[in-house]
């Protein structure tokens, strides 16, 4: 399972979040036909851990979790649920070992309605820096002769 898949699966397991958005937790931006409120998950940056021997089997990723809604208060409520459950989590998340998980930043945004109506989409973007274990490349574990 990838980090993003683990985060989406974890978000789907939070009852107080699914009470607000149902199963509308997406891997990227919602389609024009999507209903609101919903949540999206993106990995926007990735850095691979290294030491003097090469890859160290870790990665740091910037994960953006966006709470989208037709009302600002709904977006804020969704973001609050995510913040309460997600910040500081350490341990296994499905098959992904999470080493550290820090709340780094938050942005507010609005998007013009894709259908041309006057229903603006409110967006609260939570940014987390997650360090997790990844498989070590085969070339690191082989002896080069």
TIKOLKOL-93651 format. One line per 2 residues: number of its first residue (from 1); their letters; for each residue x negated, y negated, z negated of C-alpha. Coordinates in pm, whole numbers, plus 50000, padded with zeros to 5 digits. Each point is the difference from the previous one (the first is absolute). Layout:
TIKOLKOL-93651
NUM> A> X Y Z  ...
This chain:
TIKOLKOL-93651
1> XX> 50000 50000 50000  49871 49651 50083
3> XX> 49993 49717 49748  50291 49826 50172
5> XX> 50206 50321 50006  49930 50048 49628
7> XX> 50109 49642 49921  50322 50037 50204
9> XX> 50078 50336 49835  49931 49851 49658
11> XX> 50226 49699 50067  50276 50239 50112
13> XX> 49973 50175 49663  50079 49686 49794
15> XX> 50370 50017 49916  50034 49629 49915
17> XX> 49849 49910 50341  50214 50239 50202
19> XX> 50304 49861 49817  49917 49665 50164
21> XX> 49883 50108 50348  50119 50358 50044
23> XX> 49772 50194 50236  49898 49686 50193
25> XX> 49628 50022 49922  49804 49969 50324
27> XX> 49639 50045 50113  49988 49677 50201
29> XX> 50225 49706 50082  50367 50094 50013
31> XX> 50161 50024 50342  50251 49749 50127
33> XX> 50275 50251 49915  49885 50048 49637
35> XX> 50227 49910 49715  49896 49794 49700
37> XX> 49881 50009 49730  49700 50221 50079
39> XX> 49634 50052 49916  49701 50034 50233
41> XX> 49653 50135 49927  49688 49903 50196
43> XX> 49630 50066 49954  49842 49677 50121
45> XX> 49635 50051 49901  49781 50300 49930
47> XX> 49645 50030 49875  49814 50331 49963
49> XX> 49785 50064 49694  49632 50067 50053
51> XX> 49691 50071 49799  49636 50069 50094
53> XX> 50091 50351 50119  50283 49874 50227
55> XX> 50375 50024 49948  50101 50041 49634
57> XX> 50351 50139 50056  50190 49684 49908
59> XX> 50186 49728 50183  50145 49663 49897
61> XX> 50310 49894 50186  50213 49688 49990
63> XX> 50359 50123 49993  50279 49751 50063
65> XX> 50343 50090 49870  50266 49763 50138
67> XX> 50346 49953 49853  50230 49874 50277
69> XX> 50356 49884 49946  50263 49758 50121
71> XX> 49983 49823 49663  49701 49870 49813
73> XX> 50125 50136 49667  50025 50354 50140
75> XX> 49644 49985 50134  49875 49880 49662
77> XX> 50192 50276 49816  49851 50268 50229
79> XX> 49649 49857 49956  50045 49998 49622
81> XX> 50088 50372 49998  49693 50083 50210
83> XX> 49775 49783 49781  50129 50163 49680
85> XX> 49934 50355 50120  49697 49959 50227
87> XX> 49743 49767 49844  49713 50180 49830
89> XX> 50105 50353 50097  49719 50257 49986
91> XX> 50018 50372 50064  50125 50226 50276
93> XX> 50269 49861 50224  50122 50309 50179
95> XX> 49674 50124 50160  49808 49669 49983
97> XX> 49780 49940 49692  50035 49631 49906
99> XX> 49696 49870 49809  50108 49637 49952
101> XX> 50301 49796 50105  49996 49624 49946
103> XX> 50260 49738 50081  49799 49749 50200
105> XX> 50237 49744 50152  50358 49915 50091
107> XX> 50143 49803 50291  50350 49874 50073
109> XX> 50118 49965 50356  50310 49965 50213
111> XX> 50066 50140 50345  50241 49866 50257
113> XX> 50278 50248 50068  49917 50225 50297
115> XX> 50364 50000 50114  50017 49619 50027
117> XX> 50249 49964 49713  49951 49774 49699
119> XX> 49916 50292 49767  49639 49928 49909
121> XX> 49792 50285 49859  49822 49934 49670
123> XX> 49677 50183 49934  49790 50045 49687
125> XX> 49667 50165 50082  49814 50171 49716
127> XX> 49633 50073 50069  49821 50280 49818
129> XX> 49633 50101 50020  49997 50378 49966
131> XX> 49684 50206 49961  50059 50367 50073
133> XX> 49818 50322 50083  49954 50104 50362
135> XX> 49833 50307 50151  49625 49960 50043
137> XX> 49900 50017 50368  49846 50332 50105
139> XX> 49680 49829 50111  49930 49891 49641
141> XX> 50019 50354 49864  49779 50155 50269
143> XX> 49623 50009 49991  49856 49833 50306
145> X> 49685 50180 50111
